[in-house]
Amino acid sequence: IPRQIPEQIWYMKPSITILMGGILPFGAVFIELFFILSSIWQHQFYYMFGFLFLVFIILNITCAEITIVMCYFQLCSEDYHWWW
């Protein structure tokens, strides 16, 4: 007999967790790309490929951290149906 799933907190609803999981990586990359693109538009050329690689590394690290945190939150809320 499966155990009853407790009532979920408001921030554990699927729509909220999707927004939290998407806004943080988008924000990390958007800020970096904003500075790169504004420097291009102002005709101040930097080593763009190095900066783009750095932004890519930041994106990967941020996505990995968000994935770990969101899985941890789902497991702590004792909702064993969260992956379906």
N, CA, C and O atoms as a GROMACS GRO file, in nm:
protein
  336
    1ILE      N    1   0.086  -0.118   0.000
    1ILE     CA    2   0.000   0.000   0.000
    1ILE      C    3   0.090   0.123   0.000
    1ILE      O    4   0.168   0.143   0.093
    2PRO      N    5   0.080   0.207  -0.104
    2PRO     CA    6   0.165   0.325  -0.108
    2PRO      C    7   0.126   0.427  -0.002
    2PRO      O    8   0.009   0.442   0.035
    3ARG      N    9   0.226   0.495   0.044
    3ARG     CA   10   0.206   0.597   0.146
    3ARG      C   11   0.138   0.719   0.083
    3ARG      O   12   0.157   0.746  -0.035
    4GLN      N   13   0.061   0.792   0.162
    4GLN     CA   14  -0.007   0.911   0.111
    4GLN      C   15   0.093   1.024   0.093
    4GLN      O   16   0.180   1.046   0.178
    5ILE      N   17   0.080   1.096  -0.018
    5ILE     CA   18   0.170   1.207  -0.047
    5ILE      C   19   0.120   1.329   0.029
    5ILE      O   20   0.002   1.364   0.019
    6PRO      N   21   0.207   1.396   0.107
    6PRO     CA   22   0.161   1.513   0.181
    6PRO      C   23   0.127   1.629   0.087
    6PRO      O   24   0.170   1.633  -0.028
    7GLU      N   25   0.050   1.723   0.139
    7GLU     CA   26   0.012   1.841   0.062
    7GLU      C   27   0.138   1.920   0.026
    7GLU      O   28   0.224   1.943   0.111
    8GLN      N   29   0.147   1.961  -0.100
    8GLN     CA   30   0.266   2.027  -0.149
    8GLN      C   31   0.263   2.178  -0.118
    8GLN      O   32   0.157   2.240  -0.119
    9ILE      N   33   0.378   2.233  -0.091
    9ILE     CA   34   0.393   2.376  -0.068
    9ILE      C   35   0.374   2.448  -0.201
    9ILE      O   36   0.392   2.386  -0.307
   10TRP      N   37   0.338   2.575  -0.199
   10TRP     CA   38   0.304   2.649  -0.322
   10TRP      C   39   0.420   2.652  -0.420
   10TRP      O   40   0.396   2.648  -0.541
   11TYR      N   41   0.544   2.658  -0.373
   11TYR     CA   42   0.656   2.667  -0.467
   11TYR      C   43   0.699   2.531  -0.521
   11TYR      O   44   0.793   2.523  -0.600
   12MET      N   45   0.631   2.423  -0.481
   12MET     CA   46   0.663   2.291  -0.534
   12MET      C   47   0.567   2.248  -0.644
   12MET      O   48   0.575   2.135  -0.692
   13LYS      N   49   0.476   2.335  -0.685
   13LYS     CA   50   0.386   2.304  -0.795
   13LYS      C   51   0.467   2.302  -0.925
   13LYS      O   52   0.565   2.376  -0.937
   14PRO      N   53   0.427   2.221  -1.023
   14PRO     CA   54   0.508   2.207  -1.145
   14PRO      C   55   0.533   2.338  -1.220
   14PRO      O   56   0.643   2.359  -1.270
   15SER      N   57   0.433   2.425  -1.227
   15SER     CA   58   0.454   2.551  -1.301
   15SER      C   59   0.558   2.640  -1.234
   15SER      O   60   0.637   2.705  -1.302
   16ILE      N   61   0.557   2.643  -1.101
   16ILE     CA   62   0.654   2.726  -1.028
   16ILE      C   63   0.794   2.666  -1.040
   16ILE      O   64   0.891   2.741  -1.058
   17THR      N   65   0.807   2.534  -1.029
   17THR     CA   66   0.939   2.474  -1.038
   17THR      C   67   0.997   2.487  -1.180
   17THR      O   68   1.118   2.500  -1.196
   18ILE      N   69   0.911   2.484  -1.281
   18ILE     CA   70   0.960   2.504  -1.417
   18ILE      C   71   1.013   2.646  -1.433
   18ILE      O   72   1.118   2.667  -1.493
   19LEU      N   73   0.939   2.744  -1.379
   19LEU     CA   74   0.986   2.883  -1.387
   19LEU      C   75   1.116   2.903  -1.310
   19LEU      O   76   1.206   2.970  -1.360
   20MET      N   77   1.126   2.846  -1.190
   20MET     CA   78   1.249   2.862  -1.112
   20MET      C   79   1.366   2.794  -1.181
   20MET      O   80   1.478   2.845  -1.180
   21GLY      N   81   1.340   2.678  -1.241
   21GLY     CA   82   1.448   2.606  -1.310
   21GLY      C   83   1.491   2.670  -1.439
   21GLY      O   84   1.600   2.642  -1.488
   22GLY      N   85   1.408   2.756  -1.498
   22GLY     CA   86   1.443   2.820  -1.624
   22GLY      C   87   1.493   2.961  -1.612
   22GLY      O   88   1.576   3.004  -1.692
   23ILE      N   89   1.445   3.035  -1.513
   23ILE     CA   90   1.482   3.176  -1.501
   23ILE      C   91   1.627   3.192  -1.457
   23ILE      O   92   1.696   3.282  -1.506
   24LEU      N   93   1.674   3.109  -1.367
   24LEU     CA   94   1.811   3.125  -1.317
   24LEU      C   95   1.918   3.102  -1.424
   24LEU      O   96   2.007   3.186  -1.437
   25PRO      N   97   1.914   2.993  -1.502
   25PRO     CA   98   2.013   2.981  -1.610
   25PRO      C   99   1.998   3.090  -1.716
   25PRO      O  100   2.098   3.140  -1.768
   26PHE      N  101   1.874   3.126  -1.749
   26PHE     CA  102   1.853   3.232  -1.847
   26PHE      C  103   1.912   3.363  -1.797
   26PHE      O  104   1.975   3.436  -1.874
   27GLY      N  105   1.892   3.394  -1.670
   27GLY     CA  106   1.946   3.518  -1.615
   27GLY      C  107   2.098   3.519  -1.615
   27GLY      O  108   2.159   3.622  -1.643
   28ALA      N  109   2.159   3.406  -1.584
   28ALA     CA  110   2.306   3.400  -1.582
   28ALA      C  111   2.363   3.423  -1.722
   28ALA      O  112   2.463   3.494  -1.736
   29VAL      N  113   2.302   3.365  -1.822
   29VAL     CA  114   2.353   3.379  -1.959
   29VAL      C  115   2.315   3.515  -2.017
   29VAL      O  116   2.394   3.575  -2.089
   30PHE      N  117   2.196   3.564  -1.986
   30PHE     CA  118   2.150   3.690  -2.042
   30PHE      C  119   2.240   3.806  -2.000
   30PHE      O  120   2.273   3.892  -2.082
   31ILE      N  121   2.280   3.809  -1.874
   31ILE     CA  122   2.366   3.917  -1.827
   31ILE      C  123   2.500   3.915  -1.899
   31ILE      O  124   2.549   4.020  -1.941
   32GLU      N  125   2.558   3.797  -1.912
   32GLU     CA  126   2.688   3.788  -1.981
   32GLU      C  127   2.676   3.826  -2.128
   32GLU      O  128   2.759   3.901  -2.180
   33LEU      N  129   2.575   3.775  -2.195
   33LEU     CA  130   2.559   3.807  -2.337
   33LEU      C  131   2.522   3.953  -2.359
   33LEU      O  132   2.555   4.010  -2.463
   34PHE      N  133   2.453   4.014  -2.264
   34PHE     CA  134   2.422   4.156  -2.274
   34PHE      C  135   2.549   4.239  -2.280
   34PHE      O  136   2.561   4.330  -2.362
   35PHE      N  137   2.645   4.209  -2.193
   35PHE     CA  138   2.771   4.283  -2.194
   35PHE      C  139   2.850   4.259  -2.322
   35PHE      O  140   2.912   4.351  -2.375
   36ILE      N  141   2.850   4.136  -2.371
   36ILE     CA  142   2.922   4.106  -2.494
   36ILE      C  143   2.860   4.178  -2.613
   36ILE      O  144   2.931   4.240  -2.692
   37LEU      N  145   2.728   4.170  -2.625
   37LEU     CA  146   2.661   4.234  -2.739
   37LEU      C  147   2.666   4.385  -2.730
   37LEU      O  148   2.676   4.452  -2.834
   38SER      N  149   2.658   4.442  -2.611
   38SER     CA  150   2.668   4.588  -2.600
   38SER      C  151   2.809   4.635  -2.636
   38SER      O  152   2.824   4.745  -2.690
   39SER      N  153   2.910   4.557  -2.608
   39SER     CA  154   3.046   4.595  -2.648
   39SER      C  155   3.062   4.588  -2.800
   39SER      O  156   3.136   4.668  -2.859
   40ILE      N  157   2.993   4.493  -2.864
   40ILE     CA  158   2.999   4.486  -3.010
   40ILE      C  159   2.928   4.605  -3.071
   40ILE      O  160   2.978   4.665  -3.167
   41TRP      N  161   2.812   4.642  -3.017
   41TRP     CA  162   2.736   4.753  -3.072
   41TRP      C  163   2.806   4.886  -3.052
   41TRP      O  164   2.784   4.980  -3.128
   42GLN      N  165   2.892   4.895  -2.949
   42GLN     CA  166   2.967   5.018  -2.924
   42GLN      C  167   3.105   5.014  -2.990
   42GLN      O  168   3.189   5.099  -2.960
   43HIS      N  169   3.128   4.919  -3.077
   43HIS     CA  170   3.253   4.903  -3.152
   43HIS      C  171   3.373   4.889  -3.060
   43HIS      O  172   3.480   4.942  -3.089
   44GLN      N  173   3.356   4.818  -2.951
   44GLN     CA  174   3.467   4.784  -2.861
   44GLN      C  175   3.482   4.632  -2.868
   44GLN      O  176   3.409   4.558  -2.803
   45PHE      N  177   3.576   4.588  -2.947
   45PHE     CA  178   3.589   4.445  -2.970
   45PHE      C  179   3.681   4.382  -2.865
   45PHE      O  180   3.792   4.429  -2.839
   46TYR      N  181   3.631   4.276  -2.807
   46TYR     CA  182   3.708   4.197  -2.712
   46TYR      C  183   3.730   4.060  -2.774
   46TYR      O  184   3.690   4.035  -2.888
   47TYR      N  185   3.792   3.974  -2.699
   47TYR     CA  186   3.807   3.837  -2.745
   47TYR      C  187   3.675   3.766  -2.722
   47TYR      O  188   3.655   3.703  -2.618
   48MET      N  189   3.587   3.775  -2.818
   48MET     CA  190   3.449   3.729  -2.799
   48MET      C  191   3.441   3.578  -2.780
   48MET      O  192   3.359   3.530  -2.702
   49PHE      N  193   3.525   3.504  -2.849
   49PHE     CA  194   3.515   3.359  -2.838
   49PHE      C  195   3.554   3.311  -2.699
   49PHE      O  196   3.498   3.214  -2.649
   50GLY      N  197   3.647   3.378  -2.637
   50GLY     CA  198   3.682   3.345  -2.499
   50GLY      C  199   3.568   3.375  -2.404
   50GLY      O  200   3.538   3.295  -2.315
   51PHE      N  201   3.503   3.491  -2.424
   51PHE     CA  202   3.389   3.526  -2.340
   51PHE      C  203   3.272   3.432  -2.365
   51PHE      O  204   3.202   3.393  -2.271
   52LEU      N  205   3.249   3.396  -2.490
   52LEU     CA  206   3.139   3.304  -2.520
   52LEU      C  207   3.165   3.167  -2.459
   52LEU      O  208   3.072   3.100  -2.413
   53PHE      N  209   3.290   3.124  -2.459
   53PHE     CA  210   3.323   2.997  -2.395
   53PHE      C  211   3.301   3.006  -2.245
   53PHE      O  212   3.252   2.911  -2.183
   54LEU      N  213   3.338   3.120  -2.186
   54LEU     CA  214   3.314   3.140  -2.043
   54LEU      C  215   3.165   3.139  -2.012
   54LEU      O  216   3.124   3.082  -1.911
   55VAL      N  217   3.085   3.203  -2.096
   55VAL     CA  218   2.939   3.203  -2.077
   55VAL      C  219   2.885   3.061  -2.090
   55VAL      O  220   2.795   3.022  -2.015
   56PHE      N  221   2.938   2.984  -2.183
   56PHE     CA  222   2.895   2.845  -2.198
   56PHE      C  223   2.928   2.762  -2.074
   56PHE      O  224   2.847   2.680  -2.031
   57ILE      N  225   3.045   2.783  -2.016
   57ILE     CA  226   3.084   2.712  -1.894
   57ILE      C  227   2.992   2.753  -1.779
   57ILE      O  228   2.948   2.668  -1.702
   58ILE      N  229   2.963   2.884  -1.767
   58ILE     CA  230   2.873   2.932  -1.662
   58ILE      C  231   2.735   2.872  -1.680
   58ILE      O  232   2.671   2.834  -1.581
   59LEU      N  233   2.688   2.863  -1.804
   59LEU     CA  234   2.557   2.803  -1.830
   59LEU      C  235   2.554   2.657  -1.788
   59LEU      O  236   2.458   2.612  -1.725
   60ASN      N  237   2.657   2.582  -1.820
   60ASN     CA  238   2.662   2.440  -1.782
   60ASN      C  239   2.664   2.422  -1.630
   60ASN      O  240   2.594   2.336  -1.577
   61ILE      N  241   2.743   2.501  -1.562
   61ILE     CA  242   2.750   2.491  -1.417
   61ILE      C  243   2.618   2.529  -1.354
   61ILE      O  244   2.571   2.462  -1.262
   62THR      N  245   2.557   2.636  -1.403
   62THR     CA  246   2.428   2.680  -1.348
   62THR      C  247   2.320   2.576  -1.371
   62THR      O  248   2.242   2.548  -1.281
   63CYS      N  249   2.314   2.519  -1.490
   63CYS     CA  250   2.214   2.416  -1.518
   63CYS      C  251   2.234   2.292  -1.432
   63CYS      O  252   2.137   2.232  -1.386
   64ALA      N  253   2.358   2.254  -1.409
   64ALA     CA  254   2.385   2.138  -1.324
   64ALA      C  255   2.342   2.166  -1.180
   64ALA      O  256   2.282   2.080  -1.115
   65GLU      N  257   2.373   2.286  -1.130
   65GLU     CA  258   2.335   2.319  -0.993
   65GLU      C  259   2.183   2.327  -0.978
   65GLU      O  260   2.129   2.280  -0.878
   66ILE      N  261   2.116   2.386  -1.074
   66ILE     CA  262   1.970   2.397  -1.068
   66ILE      C  263   1.907   2.258  -1.074
   66ILE      O  264   1.809   2.233  -1.003
   67THR      N  265   1.961   2.170  -1.155
   67THR     CA  266   1.908   2.034  -1.163
   67THR      C  267   1.922   1.962  -1.030
   67THR      O  268   1.828   1.895  -0.986
   68ILE      N  269   2.035   1.974  -0.966
   68ILE     CA  270   2.057   1.909  -0.837
   68ILE      C  271   1.963   1.967  -0.732
   68ILE      O  272   1.903   1.893  -0.654
   69VAL      N  273   1.950   2.099  -0.728
   69VAL     CA  274   1.865   2.163  -0.627
   69VAL      C  275   1.718   2.128  -0.648
   69VAL      O  276   1.646   2.101  -0.552
   70MET      N  277   1.672   2.128  -0.773
   70MET     CA  278   1.531   2.099  -0.799
   70MET      C  279   1.500   1.952  -0.767
   70MET      O  280   1.393   1.922  -0.714
   71CYS      N  281   1.591   1.861  -0.799
   71CYS     CA  282   1.570   1.720  -0.763
   71CYS      C  283   1.568   1.704  -0.611
   71CYS      O  284   1.488   1.627  -0.557
   72TYR      N  285   1.655   1.775  -0.543
   72TYR     CA  286   1.658   1.770  -0.396
   72TYR      C  287   1.526   1.821  -0.338
   72TYR      O  288   1.470   1.759  -0.247
   73PHE      N  289   1.476   1.933  -0.390
   73PHE     CA  290   1.349   1.986  -0.341
   73PHE      C  291   1.234   1.888  -0.365
   73PHE      O  292   1.149   1.870  -0.279
   74GLN      N  293   1.233   1.825  -0.482
   74GLN     CA  294   1.125   1.730  -0.512
   74GLN      C  295   1.133   1.609  -0.419
   74GLN      O  296   1.030   1.559  -0.375
   75LEU      N  297   1.251   1.562  -0.391
   75LEU     CA  298   1.265   1.446  -0.302
   75LEU      C  299   1.234   1.482  -0.157
   75LEU      O  300   1.178   1.399  -0.084
   76CYS      N  301   1.268   1.603  -0.115
   76CYS     CA  302   1.238   1.645   0.022
   76CYS      C  303   1.089   1.666   0.044
   76CYS      O  304   1.041   1.658   0.157
   77SER      N  305   1.015   1.695  -0.063
   77SER     CA  306   0.871   1.715  -0.046
   77SER      C  307   0.795   1.583  -0.040
   77SER      O  308   0.673   1.583  -0.028
   78GLU      N  309   0.865   1.471  -0.049
   78GLU     CA  310   0.811   1.335  -0.037
   78GLU      C  311   0.706   1.303  -0.143
   78GLU      O  312   0.615   1.225  -0.118
   79ASP      N  313   0.719   1.362  -0.259
   79ASP     CA  314   0.629   1.333  -0.370
   79ASP      C  315   0.698   1.230  -0.459
   79ASP      O  316   0.781   1.266  -0.542
   80TYR      N  317   0.665   1.103  -0.441
   80TYR     CA  318   0.734   0.999  -0.516
   80TYR      C  319   0.681   0.984  -0.658
   80TYR      O  320   0.733   0.902  -0.734
   81HIS      N  321   0.580   1.059  -0.696
   81HIS     CA  322   0.530   1.057  -0.834
   81HIS      C  323   0.585   1.174  -0.916
   81HIS      O  324   0.535   1.198  -1.026
   82TRP      N  325   0.684   1.248  -0.868
   82TRP     CA  326   0.727   1.372  -0.931
   82TRP      C  327   0.786   1.351  -1.070
   82TRP      O  328   0.781   1.443  -1.151
   83TRP      N  329   0.842   1.237  -1.100
   83TRP     CA  330   0.906   1.218  -1.230
   83TRP      C  331   0.809   1.170  -1.336
   83TRP      O  332   0.849   1.159  -1.452
   84TRP      N  333   0.685   1.142  -1.304
   84TRP     CA  334   0.592   1.091  -1.404
   84TRP      C  335   0.516   1.204  -1.458
   84TRP      O  336   0.430   1.185  -1.544
   0.00000   0.00000   0.00000
